Structure formats: C-alpha cells, structure tokens
C-alpha cells in the first residue's frame, strides 16, 4: 500500500490515506486526498492529477520523512487564482494549481532547501523555491525551476 499524509494549514484537517492498494489505484483514498487538496475558499473539489500523488510519495521517500505534508495551496479554482493574482506577486495566470497538477508544501522536519533539492533531483516537473515564505512548490508540468 502506498499512502500520503497531509495537514491542511487553512482548515486544520489532517489525513492519512492510501492512493495505491495492492498495485491498483484506491478510489476511496484518492477521493479523500482530492478533498483535502480542494480549494478551501470555494470548497470546490476536482480530480487531482494522480502523477502528483506519486511524485509526493517519491519525494517523501527521497527526503526520508514520515511527517505529513503541510498544505499551503493545493487545487485553486480559477476564481481563487484570479483573486490571488490581483493581490499577490508570483501567481501565474495559467497556474498548474488550477489544473490539479501542483501543490505548495512544507515538510516540518526538513528545510525548504532540502525539500527543493530533493524535488529537483526527481526531475519530474516544476519546482519553485520560496524560502522567505517557507514553502516549496512542486508540480507535474514540464521540468523547470525558479
């Protein structure tokens, strides 16, 4: 069984759920994972790209950490993304967050530099490093960094 642990910093929710059981996608676990990564501002839930869960599991293993991922931002509805773009710098107009392909995370027992370096070593998508804000962005889009 492959599972992920999350803590949503905005809602206080915590979850440990499988995404893969006996080599098959776990529909119930995936539903729970999709829910915790919802747009908490609008309560909109979408199907998160399954590659993101595999990436996060591999990243956790690379880091050697069992700590839950702390969620800064998972899925963002287009409405939420537009609001954030208007009030915050660095929010992409066509963000992978709006497609369920990205997450901004904190790993409590690892530095942001350690998380960035581990994510970059996987070479599976975008990695954004935000040391001043204390989080790392990972996505399953093209390999790139900022």
Secondary structure, 3 states (H helix, E strand, C coil): CEEEEEEECCCCCEEEEEEEECCEECHHHHHHHHHHCCECCCCECCCCCHHHHHHHHHHHHHHCCCCCEEEEECCCCHHHHHHHHHHCCCCCCCCHHHHCCEEEEEECCCCHHHHHHHHHHHCCCEEEEECCCCEEEEECCCCEEC
